Every structure is written in structure tokens, then in C-alpha cells.
Amino acid sequence: MSMRWSRRGPAAVMAEPAGPRGVLIAVDVGSVRVGIARCDHSRVLALPEATLPRDDATAQRIADLAGEFEAQAIVIGLPLTLSGERGPAAEQVEDFAENLAGIAPCEVRLLDERLTTREAQRGLHRAGRDVRRSRAVIDQAAAVILLNHALDAERASGIPAGRRVNLSEAKD
């Protein structure tokens, strides 16, 4: 925060954050639903955006959202096991990410998302929400948590969080 003077004395002015700017979209891919979050252009606020059904059109809907928001990147949560290994769920998400990378108007990145859904469930439970009745909200909340992790990592390191999905890796 910087200070400036007015006729009435000093006034606090919020400075624009330094570093990369532009919208990021985070995606929490589940077997039934996909939670989506986005940040503001200044990369300060992570906001829940939508919960989509997981079907053959999901990747195209996400690519369309990225175009609508002029996103700089899409960050997809990679569900590694607690020991950091790739399991069947991670392989399915990697396939989804490769498909999305082939049609998205921006880069696609994979970021470790271990325990984001559990963290979202705990947060909703603490807020008094019935976790079983809030599944769509949990998916969005998990995407918000993933996006906050990505933004924090980017601020700390100065480089985009996660591993970029290369178009040369995408399947035909």
C-alpha cells in the first residue's frame, strides 16, 4: 500500500499488484462433475465460476469460457496419490488436459491438487453447509482452492505454477 496526500492529510491507496496480469481459469476435474474458478485480471481474487457435467463436450465448454474471459492460462488440478504417484485418476486428468490443450485459446497447465476437494468439504462443513447436498459447490470451491494455490506459487516464484501441457504431447 502506498500513501498519497490530500487536503485532509495522508490517504492510503491500494497499489496494483506487480507481476503477471490476466485471467487464469482453474479446473477441478471429477469423474461426474467439473468445477471451474477464475481470477480477476489483477490475479488477486479467485472466484467460483461454474460446475459442469463431465461429458464429451466439457473440454469445449472450458475452452469457450477461456476465450470469453480472454484467459492467459487454464490450470487443471492433477490428482496425485498422497505419496505423489500417478494413479488412474491422474492419467484420466492428463488425457483430459491434453485434449483441452488441443482446443484451448491459451496454455494449459497441470498442478498437483492433492486434498483440495477434502479442504473444500471441510470449509463448507465449517460454514454449516451440508456437504452431501453441496456437491456442485464443493467442485467450485475445490477449483477456487486450486487457483489460490497456483496464484500463491506464481507470486512466490515469479513463474507460472504447474507443468505446461505441450501441444506436441496432445493426442490426435
OpenMM code with the backbone's topology and positions (N, CA, C; nanometers):
from openmm import Vec3, app, unit

residues = "MET SER MET ARG TRP SER ARG ARG GLY PRO ALA ALA VAL MET ALA GLU PRO ALA GLY PRO ARG GLY VAL LEU ILE ALA VAL ASP VAL GLY SER VAL ARG VAL GLY ILE ALA ARG CYS ASP HIS SER ARG VAL LEU ALA LEU PRO GLU ALA THR LEU PRO ARG ASP ASP ALA THR ALA GLN ARG ILE ALA ASP LEU ALA GLY GLU PHE GLU ALA GLN ALA ILE VAL ILE GLY LEU PRO LEU THR LEU SER GLY GLU ARG GLY PRO ALA ALA GLU GLN VAL GLU ASP PHE ALA GLU ASN LEU ALA GLY ILE ALA PRO CYS GLU VAL ARG LEU LEU ASP GLU ARG LEU THR THR ARG GLU ALA GLN ARG GLY LEU HIS ARG ALA GLY ARG ASP VAL ARG ARG SER ARG ALA VAL ILE ASP GLN ALA ALA ALA VAL ILE LEU LEU ASN HIS ALA LEU ASP ALA GLU ARG ALA SER GLY ILE PRO ALA GLY ARG ARG VAL ASN LEU SER GLU ALA LYS ASP".split()
positions = [
    Vec3(0.0848, -0.1160, 0.0000),
    Vec3(0.0000, 0.0000, 0.0000),
    Vec3(0.0900, 0.1232, 0.0000),
    Vec3(0.0523, 0.2216, -0.0797),
    Vec3(0.1283, 0.3459, -0.0831),
    Vec3(0.0452, 0.4573, -0.0210),
    Vec3(0.1099, 0.5666, 0.0073),
    Vec3(0.0404, 0.6793, 0.0692),
    Vec3(0.0423, 0.7965, -0.0283),
    Vec3(-0.0633, 0.8722, -0.0276),
    Vec3(-0.0653, 0.9974, -0.1019),
    Vec3(-0.1304, 1.1012, -0.0129),
    Vec3(-0.1045, 1.2246, -0.0422),
    Vec3(-0.1576, 1.3327, 0.0406),
    Vec3(-0.2768, 1.3963, -0.0277),
    Vec3(-0.3749, 1.4275, 0.0522),
    Vec3(-0.4888, 1.5041, 0.0033),
    Vec3(-0.5012, 1.6270, 0.0933),
    Vec3(-0.5991, 1.7098, 0.0716),
    Vec3(-0.6176, 1.8287, 0.1552),
    Vec3(-0.6438, 1.7914, 0.3004),
    Vec3(-0.6976, 1.6719, 0.3216),
    Vec3(-0.7303, 1.6306, 0.4577),
    Vec3(-0.6197, 1.5478, 0.5222),
    Vec3(-0.5070, 1.5321, 0.4579),
    Vec3(-0.3980, 1.4537, 0.5143),
    Vec3(-0.3687, 1.3307, 0.4287),
    Vec3(-0.2866, 1.2381, 0.4827),
    Vec3(-0.2479, 1.1216, 0.4029),
    Vec3(-0.3662, 1.0276, 0.3803),
    Vec3(-0.3700, 0.9678, 0.2648),
    Vec3(-0.4742, 0.8711, 0.2314),
    Vec3(-0.4063, 0.7444, 0.1784),
    Vec3(-0.4525, 0.6320, 0.2252),
    Vec3(-0.3964, 0.5045, 0.1791),
    Vec3(-0.4516, 0.4726, 0.0408),
    Vec3(-0.3645, 0.4304, -0.0474),
    Vec3(-0.4035, 0.3924, -0.1822),
    Vec3(-0.3525, 0.2511, -0.2062),
    Vec3(-0.4413, 0.1640, -0.2473),
    Vec3(-0.4004, 0.0271, -0.2785),
    Vec3(-0.3224, 0.0287, -0.4103),
    Vec3(-0.2027, -0.0210, -0.4063),
    Vec3(-0.1212, -0.0272, -0.5266),
    Vec3(-0.1599, -0.1501, -0.6077),
    Vec3(-0.1524, -0.1386, -0.7376),
    Vec3(-0.1767, -0.2541, -0.8242),
    Vec3(-0.0678, -0.3569, -0.7984),
    Vec3(-0.1041, -0.4847, -0.7897),
    Vec3(-0.0017, -0.5859, -0.7658),
    Vec3(0.0952, -0.5938, -0.8829),
    Vec3(0.2207, -0.6164, -0.8493),
    Vec3(0.3218, -0.6321, -0.9529),
    Vec3(0.3159, -0.7755, -1.0062),
    Vec3(0.3746, -0.7971, -1.1202),
    Vec3(0.3802, -0.9329, -1.1735),
    Vec3(0.2821, -0.9541, -1.2863),
    Vec3(0.2670, -1.0806, -1.3257),
    Vec3(0.1805, -1.1124, -1.4393),
    Vec3(0.0366, -1.0694, -1.4129),
    Vec3(-0.0313, -1.0366, -1.5198),
    Vec3(-0.1706, -0.9965, -1.5121),
    Vec3(-0.2502, -1.0785, -1.6127),
    Vec3(-0.3786, -1.0795, -1.5949),
    Vec3(-0.4681, -1.1513, -1.6848),
    Vec3(-0.5375, -1.2652, -1.6114),
    Vec3(-0.6481, -1.3044, -1.6643),
    Vec3(-0.7329, -1.4055, -1.6016),
    Vec3(-0.6707, -1.5442, -1.6130),
    Vec3(-0.6764, -1.6170, -1.5036),
    Vec3(-0.6440, -1.7598, -1.5023),
    Vec3(-0.7728, -1.8337, -1.4705),
    Vec3(-0.7883, -1.9500, -1.5296),
    Vec3(-0.9023, -2.0366, -1.5011),
    Vec3(-0.8481, -2.1633, -1.4381),
    Vec3(-0.9121, -2.2068, -1.3289),
    Vec3(-0.8737, -2.3318, -1.2640),
    Vec3(-0.9854, -2.4327, -1.2842),
    Vec3(-0.9455, -2.5580, -1.3032),
    Vec3(-1.0409, -2.6641, -1.3314),
    Vec3(-1.0139, -2.7817, -1.2382),
    Vec3(-1.1178, -2.8218, -1.1643),
    Vec3(-1.1124, -2.9405, -1.0795),
    Vec3(-1.1936, -3.0481, -1.1509),
    Vec3(-1.1231, -3.1443, -1.2121),
    Vec3(-1.1875, -3.2468, -1.2936),
    Vec3(-1.2241, -3.3657, -1.2059),
    Vec3(-1.3527, -3.3959, -1.2019),
    Vec3(-1.4002, -3.5140, -1.1319),
    Vec3(-1.4567, -3.6131, -1.2318),
    Vec3(-1.4953, -3.7288, -1.1847),
    Vec3(-1.5492, -3.8295, -1.2752),
    Vec3(-1.6920, -3.7963, -1.3198),
    Vec3(-1.7656, -3.7155, -1.2409),
    Vec3(-1.9036, -3.6810, -1.2722),
    Vec3(-1.9196, -3.5329, -1.3055),
    Vec3(-1.8501, -3.4471, -1.2308),
    Vec3(-1.8611, -3.3020, -1.2469),
    Vec3(-1.7232, -3.2390, -1.2569),
    Vec3(-1.7229, -3.1167, -1.3117),
    Vec3(-1.6002, -3.0387, -1.3252),
    Vec3(-1.6256, -2.9012, -1.2645),
    Vec3(-1.5480, -2.8663, -1.1628),
    Vec3(-1.5594, -2.7352, -1.1007),
    Vec3(-1.4666, -2.6366, -1.1680),
    Vec3(-1.5150, -2.5146, -1.1857),
    Vec3(-1.4360, -2.4118, -1.2540),
    Vec3(-1.4333, -2.2851, -1.1695),
    Vec3(-1.3150, -2.2246, -1.1615),
    Vec3(-1.2969, -2.0962, -1.0939),
    Vec3(-1.2131, -2.0076, -1.1854),
    Vec3(-1.2189, -1.8790, -1.1605),
    Vec3(-1.1362, -1.7850, -1.2366),
    Vec3(-1.0905, -1.6759, -1.1417),
    Vec3(-0.9857, -1.6062, -1.1822),
    Vec3(-0.9414, -1.4920, -1.1031),
    Vec3(-0.9691, -1.3649, -1.1807),
    Vec3(-0.9589, -1.2535, -1.1111),
    Vec3(-0.9736, -1.1243, -1.1761),
    Vec3(-0.8475, -1.0942, -1.2581),
    Vec3(-0.8531, -0.9889, -1.3362),
    Vec3(-0.7421, -0.9531, -1.4246),
    Vec3(-0.6128, -0.9245, -1.3483),
    Vec3(-0.6254, -0.8738, -1.2266),
    Vec3(-0.5068, -0.8423, -1.1460),
    Vec3(-0.4510, -0.9637, -1.0722),
    Vec3(-0.5200, -1.0770, -1.0819),
    Vec3(-0.4798, -1.2016, -1.0162),
    Vec3(-0.4751, -1.1894, -0.8645),
    Vec3(-0.5768, -1.1217, -0.8112),
    Vec3(-0.5870, -1.1053, -0.6667),
    Vec3(-0.6979, -1.1941, -0.6110),
    Vec3(-0.8141, -1.1931, -0.6748),
    Vec3(-0.9305, -1.2659, -0.6251),
    Vec3(-0.9583, -1.3906, -0.7077),
    Vec3(-0.9783, -1.5024, -0.6400),
    Vec3(-1.0227, -1.6256, -0.7054),
    Vec3(-1.1718, -1.6396, -0.6807),
    Vec3(-1.2470, -1.6579, -0.7877),
    Vec3(-1.3927, -1.6604, -0.7798),
    Vec3(-1.4484, -1.7907, -0.8353),
    Vec3(-1.5491, -1.8496, -0.7704),
    Vec3(-1.6134, -1.9671, -0.8289),
    Vec3(-1.6863, -1.9251, -0.9560),
    Vec3(-1.6811, -2.0072, -1.0585),
    Vec3(-1.7441, -1.9709, -1.1857),
    Vec3(-1.8581, -2.0651, -1.2227),
    Vec3(-1.8339, -2.1963, -1.2221),
    Vec3(-1.9374, -2.2888, -1.2687),
    Vec3(-1.9038, -2.4313, -1.2265),
    Vec3(-2.0059, -2.5145, -1.2305),
    Vec3(-1.9885, -2.6588, -1.2207),
    Vec3(-2.0529, -2.7168, -1.3448),
    Vec3(-1.9751, -2.7932, -1.4202),
    Vec3(-2.0243, -2.8533, -1.5438),
    Vec3(-2.0343, -3.0041, -1.5279),
    Vec3(-2.1269, -3.0649, -1.5993),
    Vec3(-2.1262, -3.2112, -1.6009),
    Vec3(-2.0050, -3.2585, -1.6807),
    Vec3(-1.9493, -3.3697, -1.6423),
    Vec3(-1.8348, -3.4248, -1.7153),
    Vec3(-1.8895, -3.5109, -1.8277),
    Vec3(-1.8722, -3.4625, -1.9507),
    Vec3(-1.9158, -3.5365, -2.0682),
    Vec3(-1.8248, -3.5021, -2.1857),
    Vec3(-1.8622, -3.5456, -2.3040),
    Vec3(-1.7778, -3.5249, -2.4215),
    Vec3(-1.7627, -3.3785, -2.4610),
    Vec3(-1.8537, -3.2917, -2.4160),
    Vec3(-1.8484, -3.1505, -2.4531),
    Vec3(-1.7801, -3.0628, -2.3481),
    Vec3(-1.7376, -3.1212, -2.2367),
    Vec3(-1.6825, -3.0411, -2.1262),
    Vec3(-1.5583, -2.9623, -2.1675),
    Vec3(-1.4650, -3.0275, -2.2355),
    Vec3(-1.3412, -2.9586, -2.2750),
    Vec3(-1.3730, -2.8383, -2.3639),
    Vec3(-1.4664, -2.8541, -2.4567),
    Vec3(-1.5018, -2.7430, -2.5445),
    Vec3(-1.5665, -2.6291, -2.4666),
    Vec3(-1.6495, -2.6609, -2.3670),
    Vec3(-1.7113, -2.5565, -2.2851),
    Vec3(-1.6055, -2.4783, -2.2074),
    Vec3(-1.5048, -2.5489, -2.1572),
    Vec3(-1.3969, -2.4814, -2.0838),
    Vec3(-1.3153, -2.3938, -2.1788),
    Vec3(-1.2875, -2.4449, -2.2981),
    Vec3(-1.2149, -2.3650, -2.3978),
    Vec3(-1.2945, -2.2395, -2.4332),
    Vec3(-1.4258, -2.2540, -2.4448),
    Vec3(-1.5117, -2.1384, -2.4740),
    Vec3(-1.5077, -2.0367, -2.3599),
    Vec3(-1.5122, -2.0848, -2.2350),
    Vec3(-1.5011, -1.9936, -2.1198),
    Vec3(-1.3670, -1.9204, -2.1216),
    Vec3(-1.2603, -1.9928, -2.1525),
    Vec3(-1.1277, -1.9306, -2.1584),
    Vec3(-1.1257, -1.8197, -2.2638),
    Vec3(-1.1901, -1.8437, -2.3757),
    Vec3(-1.1992, -1.7407, -2.4791),
    Vec3(-1.2838, -1.6225, -2.4348),
    Vec3(-1.3954, -1.6514, -2.3697),
    Vec3(-1.4848, -1.5462, -2.3223),
    Vec3(-1.4151, -1.4534, -2.2225),
    Vec3(-1.3351, -1.5108, -2.1322),
    Vec3(-1.2660, -1.4319, -2.0312),
    Vec3(-1.1267, -1.3879, -2.0757),
    Vec3(-1.0883, -1.4204, -2.1984),
    Vec3(-0.9551, -1.3892, -2.2502),
    Vec3(-0.8483, -1.4383, -2.1531),
    Vec3(-0.8632, -1.5630, -2.1106),
    Vec3(-0.7736, -1.6225, -2.0111),
    Vec3(-0.6318, -1.6353, -2.0649),
    Vec3(-0.5362, -1.6151, -1.9759),
    Vec3(-0.3949, -1.6321, -2.0098),
    Vec3(-0.3540, -1.7786, -1.9986),
    Vec3(-0.4213, -1.8537, -1.9096),
    Vec3(-0.3897, -1.9950, -1.8904),
    Vec3(-0.5055, -2.0646, -1.8210),
    Vec3(-0.5105, -2.1960, -1.8400),
    Vec3(-0.6033, -2.2831, -1.7693),
    Vec3(-0.5180, -2.3748, -1.6832),
    Vec3(-0.5460, -2.3772, -1.5533),
    Vec3(-0.4725, -2.4618, -1.4591),
    Vec3(-0.5653, -2.5763, -1.4200),
    Vec3(-0.5226, -2.6970, -1.4480),
    Vec3(-0.6023, -2.8158, -1.4173),
    Vec3(-0.5378, -2.8892, -1.3011),
    Vec3(-0.6201, -2.9255, -1.2037),
    Vec3(-0.5708, -2.9989, -1.0879),
    Vec3(-0.5364, -3.1423, -1.1239),
    Vec3(-0.4158, -3.1839, -1.0893),
    Vec3(-0.3689, -3.3202, -1.1139),
    Vec3(-0.3798, -3.3991, -0.9841),
    Vec3(-0.4710, -3.4978, -0.9788),
    Vec3(-0.4943, -3.5715, -0.8540),
    Vec3(-0.3926, -3.6828, -0.8311),
    Vec3(-0.2764, -3.6447, -0.7811),
    Vec3(-0.1746, -3.7440, -0.7472),
    Vec3(-0.2151, -3.8154, -0.6188),
    Vec3(-0.1588, -3.9321, -0.5968),
    Vec3(-0.1841, -4.0022, -0.4712),
    Vec3(-0.1150, -3.9275, -0.3580),
    Vec3(-0.1457, -3.9631, -0.2339),
    Vec3(-0.0831, -3.8956, -0.1203),
    Vec3(0.0681, -3.9099, -0.1205),
    Vec3(0.1187, -4.0172, -0.1816),
    Vec3(0.2635, -4.0365, -0.1894),
    Vec3(0.3242, -3.9671, -0.3116),
    Vec3(0.2412, -3.8958, -0.3897),
    Vec3(0.2915, -3.8221, -0.5053),
    Vec3(0.2976, -3.9031, -0.6336),
    Vec3(0.2403, -4.0216, -0.6325),
    Vec3(0.2414, -4.1090, -0.7509),
    Vec3(0.1237, -4.0755, -0.8421),
    Vec3(0.1379, -4.1130, -0.9698),
    Vec3(0.0288, -4.1014, -1.0659),
    Vec3(-0.0542, -4.2291, -1.0601),
    Vec3(-0.1827, -4.2130, -1.0388),
    Vec3(-0.2740, -4.3264, -1.0395),
    Vec3(-0.3680, -4.3148, -1.1575),
    Vec3(-0.4700, -4.4000, -1.1625),
    Vec3(-0.5664, -4.3961, -1.2731),
    Vec3(-0.6371, -4.2608, -1.2861),
    Vec3(-0.6706, -4.1976, -1.1747),
    Vec3(-0.7380, -4.0670, -1.1815),
    Vec3(-0.6471, -3.9624, -1.2453),
    Vec3(-0.5200, -3.9635, -1.2096),
    Vec3(-0.4247, -3.8676, -1.2678),
    Vec3(-0.4090, -3.8914, -1.4174),
    Vec3(-0.4050, -4.0163, -1.4585),
    Vec3(-0.3930, -4.0473, -1.6012),
    Vec3(-0.5137, -3.9969, -1.6790),
    Vec3(-0.6351, -4.0119, -1.6218),
    Vec3(-0.7559, -3.9610, -1.6873),
    Vec3(-0.7522, -3.8090, -1.6985),
    Vec3(-0.7055, -3.7428, -1.5942),
    Vec3(-0.6967, -3.5967, -1.5974),
    Vec3(-0.5919, -3.5514, -1.6986),
    Vec3(-0.4803, -3.6218, -1.7071),
    Vec3(-0.3787, -3.5875, -1.8067),
    Vec3(-0.4347, -3.6014, -1.9475),
    Vec3(-0.5126, -3.7060, -1.9733),
    Vec3(-0.5767, -3.7219, -2.1046),
    Vec3(-0.6712, -3.6054, -2.1323),
    Vec3(-0.7494, -3.5669, -2.0306),
    Vec3(-0.8415, -3.4542, -2.0441),
    Vec3(-0.7630, -3.3262, -2.0754),
    Vec3(-0.6531, -3.3042, -2.0038),
    Vec3(-0.5710, -3.1837, -2.0229),
    Vec3(-0.5109, -3.1799, -2.1634),
    Vec3(-0.4660, -3.2935, -2.2134),
    Vec3(-0.4100, -3.2981, -2.3485),
    Vec3(-0.5170, -3.2661, -2.4524),
    Vec3(-0.6377, -3.3167, -2.4327),
    Vec3(-0.7483, -3.2860, -2.5233),
    Vec3(-0.7788, -3.1364, -2.5191),
    Vec3(-0.7870, -3.0799, -2.3991),
    Vec3(-0.8159, -2.9377, -2.3833),
    Vec3(-0.7049, -2.8515, -2.4438),
    Vec3(-0.5802, -2.8922, -2.4272),
    Vec3(-0.4674, -2.8154, -2.4821),
    Vec3(-0.4765, -2.8044, -2.6341),
    Vec3(-0.5361, -2.9033, -2.6975),
    Vec3(-0.5501, -2.9002, -2.8429),
    Vec3(-0.6549, -2.8035, -2.8935),
    Vec3(-0.7470, -2.7585, -2.8050),
    Vec3(-0.8554, -2.6705, -2.8500),
    Vec3(-0.8615, -2.5381, -2.7741),
    Vec3(-0.7893, -2.5245, -2.6659),
    Vec3(-0.7963, -2.4031, -2.5829),
    Vec3(-0.7241, -2.2861, -2.6500),
    Vec3(-0.7725, -2.1637, -2.6270),
    Vec3(-0.7087, -2.0456, -2.6846),
    Vec3(-0.5888, -1.9963, -2.6025),
    Vec3(-0.5484, -2.0735, -2.5022),
    Vec3(-0.4381, -2.0338, -2.4149),
    Vec3(-0.3657, -2.1600, -2.3687),
    Vec3(-0.2577, -2.1406, -2.2954),
    Vec3(-0.1849, -2.2571, -2.2476),
    Vec3(-0.2630, -2.3292, -2.1386),
    Vec3(-0.2355, -2.4595, -2.1275),
    Vec3(-0.2969, -2.5438, -2.0261),
    Vec3(-0.1843, -2.5971, -1.9381),
    Vec3(-0.2055, -2.5897, -1.8055),
    Vec3(-0.1045, -2.6337, -1.7097),
    Vec3(-0.1660, -2.7335, -1.6129),
    Vec3(-0.0864, -2.8271, -1.5663),
    Vec3(-0.1271, -2.9248, -1.4655),
    Vec3(-0.0585, -2.8912, -1.3343),
    Vec3(-0.1355, -2.8892, -1.2249),
    Vec3(-0.0830, -2.8552, -1.0930),
    Vec3(-0.1330, -2.9568, -0.9917),
    Vec3(-0.0446, -3.0061, -0.9079),
    Vec3(-0.0796, -3.1013, -0.8027),
    Vec3(-0.1964, -3.0465, -0.7212),
    Vec3(-0.3016, -3.1248, -0.7095),
    Vec3(-0.4200, -3.0798, -0.6375),
    Vec3(-0.4525, -3.1672, -0.5165),
    Vec3(-0.3557, -3.2403, -0.4676),
    Vec3(-0.3850, -3.3287, -0.3552),
    Vec3(-0.4615, -3.2576, -0.2442),
    Vec3(-0.5720, -3.3170, -0.2054),
    Vec3(-0.6539, -3.2758, -0.0917),
    Vec3(-0.7331, -3.1461, -0.1107),
    Vec3(-0.7415, -3.0907, -0.2319),
    Vec3(-0.8200, -2.9683, -0.2488),
    Vec3(-0.9685, -2.9946, -0.2272),
    Vec3(-1.0189, -3.1088, -0.2749),
    Vec3(-1.1603, -3.1400, -0.2547),
    Vec3(-1.1891, -3.1605, -0.1069),
    Vec3(-1.1007, -3.2294, -0.0373),
    Vec3(-1.1186, -3.2510, 0.1068),
    Vec3(-1.1160, -3.1163, 0.1798),
    Vec3(-1.0250, -3.0272, 0.1401),
    Vec3(-1.0174, -2.8942, 0.2010),
    Vec3(-1.1457, -2.8153, 0.1754),
    Vec3(-1.2014, -2.8278, 0.0552),
    Vec3(-1.3267, -2.7604, 0.0223),
    Vec3(-1.4418, -2.8156, 0.1055),
    Vec3(-1.4463, -2.9477, 0.1225),
    Vec3(-1.5514, -3.0091, 0.2047),
    Vec3(-1.5438, -2.9605, 0.3488),
    Vec3(-1.4239, -2.9556, 0.4032),
    Vec3(-1.4067, -2.9089, 0.5409),
    Vec3(-1.4510, -2.7637, 0.5566),
    Vec3(-1.4166, -2.6807, 0.4587),
    Vec3(-1.4559, -2.5400, 0.4640),
    Vec3(-1.6069, -2.5233, 0.4602),
    Vec3(-1.6738, -2.5995, 0.3767),
    Vec3(-1.8199, -2.5911, 0.3700),
    Vec3(-1.8836, -2.6447, 0.4980),
    Vec3(-1.8260, -2.7506, 0.5512),
    Vec3(-1.8773, -2.8066, 0.6762),
    Vec3(-1.8649, -2.7037, 0.7893),
    Vec3(-1.7491, -2.6358, 0.7969),
    Vec3(-1.7287, -2.5319, 0.8989),
    Vec3(-1.8281, -2.4173, 0.8813),
    Vec3(-1.8689, -2.3928, 0.7558),
    Vec3(-1.9639, -2.2852, 0.7280),
    Vec3(-2.1086, -2.3290, 0.7517),
    Vec3(-2.1269, -2.4547, 0.7954),
    Vec3(-2.2605, -2.5034, 0.8249),
    Vec3(-2.3359, -2.5593, 0.7061),
    Vec3(-2.2670, -2.5834, 0.5960),
    Vec3(-2.3322, -2.6386, 0.4762),
    Vec3(-2.3326, -2.7899, 0.4828),
    Vec3(-2.4401, -2.8522, 0.4359),
    Vec3(-2.4486, -2.9971, 0.4253),
    Vec3(-2.3635, -3.0399, 0.3069),
    Vec3(-2.2558, -3.1114, 0.3337),
    Vec3(-2.1601, -3.1486, 0.2302),
    Vec3(-2.2265, -3.2352, 0.1231),
    Vec3(-2.3142, -3.3268, 0.1630),
    Vec3(-2.3794, -3.4147, 0.0646),
    Vec3(-2.4695, -3.3374, -0.0297),
    Vec3(-2.5309, -3.2324, 0.0161),
    Vec3(-2.6207, -3.1533, -0.0683),
    Vec3(-2.5474, -3.0424, -0.1429),
    Vec3(-2.4197, -3.0274, -0.1194),
    Vec3(-2.3425, -2.9171, -0.1776),
    Vec3(-2.2356, -2.9654, -0.2744),
    Vec3(-2.2577, -3.0773, -0.3402),
    Vec3(-2.1525, -3.1333, -0.4260),
    Vec3(-2.1087, -3.0391, -0.5379),
    Vec3(-2.2034, -2.9719, -0.6024),
    Vec3(-2.1665, -2.8785, -0.7093),
    Vec3(-2.0850, -2.7617, -0.6536),
    Vec3(-2.1215, -2.7167, -0.5339),
    Vec3(-2.0476, -2.6075, -0.4702),
    Vec3(-1.9074, -2.6552, -0.4307),
    Vec3(-1.8971, -2.7803, -0.3849),
    Vec3(-1.7659, -2.8355, -0.3473),
    Vec3(-1.6723, -2.8352, -0.4666),
    Vec3(-1.7227, -2.8718, -0.5841),
    Vec3(-1.6374, -2.8738, -0.7033),
    Vec3(-1.5857, -2.7343, -0.7364),
    Vec3(-1.6715, -2.6334, -0.7252),
    Vec3(-1.6268, -2.4957, -0.7488),
    Vec3(-1.5297, -2.4499, -0.6411),
    Vec3(-1.5590, -2.4856, -0.5163),
    Vec3(-1.4707, -2.4467, -0.4052),
    Vec3(-1.3331, -2.5114, -0.4214),
    Vec3(-1.3292, -2.6369, -0.4656),
    Vec3(-1.2009, -2.7037, -0.4894),
    Vec3(-1.1237, -2.6320, -0.6001),
    Vec3(-1.1938, -2.5858, -0.7036),
    Vec3(-1.1279, -2.5114, -0.8113),
    Vec3(-1.0736, -2.3784, -0.7602),
    Vec3(-1.1488, -2.3120, -0.6703),
    Vec3(-1.1012, -2.1860, -0.6103),
    Vec3(-0.9745, -2.2124, -0.5291),
    Vec3(-0.9743, -2.3191, -0.4506),
    Vec3(-0.8555, -2.3534, -0.3704),
    Vec3(-0.7368, -2.3814, -0.4617),
    Vec3(-0.7591, -2.4584, -0.5679),
    Vec3(-0.6532, -2.4868, -0.6650),
    Vec3(-0.5993, -2.3571, -0.7250),
    Vec3(-0.6898, -2.2673, -0.7620),
    Vec3(-0.6476, -2.1403, -0.8212),
    Vec3(-0.5684, -2.0568, -0.7211),
    Vec3(-0.6115, -2.0543, -0.5965),
    Vec3(-0.5348, -1.9815, -0.4945),
    Vec3(-0.3954, -2.0408, -0.4776),
    Vec3(-0.3834, -2.1741, -0.4808),
    Vec3(-0.2507, -2.2377, -0.4732),
    Vec3(-0.1640, -2.1936, -0.5914),
    Vec3(-0.2246, -2.1916, -0.7113),
    Vec3(-0.1496, -2.1514, -0.8310),
    Vec3(-0.1051, -2.0055, -0.8211),
    Vec3(-0.1950, -1.9185, -0.7777),
    Vec3(-0.1607, -1.7760, -0.7648),
    Vec3(-0.0524, -1.7545, -0.6598),
    Vec3(-0.0634, -1.8236, -0.5464),
    Vec3(0.0383, -1.8116, -0.4414),
    Vec3(0.1746, -1.8599, -0.4911),
    Vec3(0.1761, -1.9732, -0.5616),
    Vec3(0.3019, -2.0272, -0.6131),
    Vec3(0.3634, -1.9324, -0.7157),
    Vec3(0.2789, -1.8734, -0.8002),
    Vec3(0.3288, -1.7794, -0.9008),
    Vec3(0.3870, -1.6545, -0.8357),
    Vec3(0.3188, -1.6035, -0.7332),
    Vec3(0.3707, -1.4848, -0.6628),
    Vec3(0.5034, -1.5145, -0.5941),
    Vec3(0.5143, -1.6345, -0.5357),
    Vec3(0.6358, -1.6709, -0.4620),
    Vec3(0.7549, -1.6934, -0.5541),
    Vec3(0.7317, -1.7543, -0.6711),
    Vec3(0.8429, -1.7921, -0.7580),
    Vec3(0.8620, -1.6984, -0.8770),
    Vec3(0.7563, -1.6264, -0.9131),
    Vec3(0.7648, -1.5404, -1.0305),
    Vec3(0.7434, -1.6136, -1.1618),
    Vec3(0.7146, -1.7435, -1.1553),
    Vec3(0.6893, -1.8207, -1.2775),
    Vec3(0.5528, -1.8884, -1.2661),
    Vec3(0.4901, -1.9188, -1.3792),
    Vec3(0.3596, -1.9845, -1.3740),
    Vec3(0.3673, -2.1177, -1.2992),
    Vec3(0.2639, -2.1460, -1.2225),
    Vec3(0.2602, -2.2694, -1.1434),
    Vec3(0.2234, -2.3880, -1.2314),
    Vec3(0.2778, -2.5026, -1.1965),
    Vec3(0.2414, -2.6265, -1.2643),
    Vec3(0.3276, -2.6572, -1.3851),
    Vec3(0.2917, -2.7676, -1.4474),
    Vec3(0.3632, -2.8163, -1.5662),
    Vec3(0.2780, -2.7892, -1.6887),
    Vec3(0.3370, -2.7259, -1.7877),
    Vec3(0.2648, -2.6937, -1.9103),
    Vec3(0.2387, -2.8202, -1.9903),
    Vec3(0.1165, -2.8322, -2.0410),
    Vec3(0.0813, -2.9416, -2.1301),
    Vec3(0.1182, -2.8952, -2.2711),
    Vec3(0.2148, -2.9612, -2.3300),
    Vec3(0.2632, -2.9219, -2.4624),
    Vec3(0.1696, -2.9747, -2.5699),
    Vec3(0.1461, -2.8916, -2.6703),
    Vec3(0.0592, -2.9328, -2.7800),
    Vec3(0.1166, -3.0530, -2.8547),
    Vec3(0.2490, -3.0666, -2.8565),
    Vec3(0.3101, -3.1810, -2.9240),
    Vec3(0.2773, -3.3108, -2.8517),
    Vec3(0.2413, -3.3023, -2.7214),
    Vec3(0.2026, -3.4192, -2.6448),
    Vec3(0.0565, -3.4536, -2.6647),
    Vec3(-0.0228, -3.3545, -2.7139),
    Vec3(-0.1659, -3.3779, -2.7273),
    Vec3(-0.1928, -3.4860, -2.8304),
    Vec3(-0.2931, -3.5665, -2.8015),
    Vec3(-0.3278, -3.6773, -2.8901),
    Vec3(-0.4116, -3.6284, -3.0045),
    Vec3(-0.3950, -3.6899, -3.1203),
    Vec3(-0.4764, -3.6533, -3.2384),
    Vec3(-0.6168, -3.7089, -3.2259),
] * unit.nanometer
topology = app.Topology()
chain = topology.addChain("A")
for resn in residues:
    res = topology.addResidue(resn, chain)
    for name in ("N", "CA", "C"):
        topology.addAtom(name, app.Element.getBySymbol(name[0]), res)
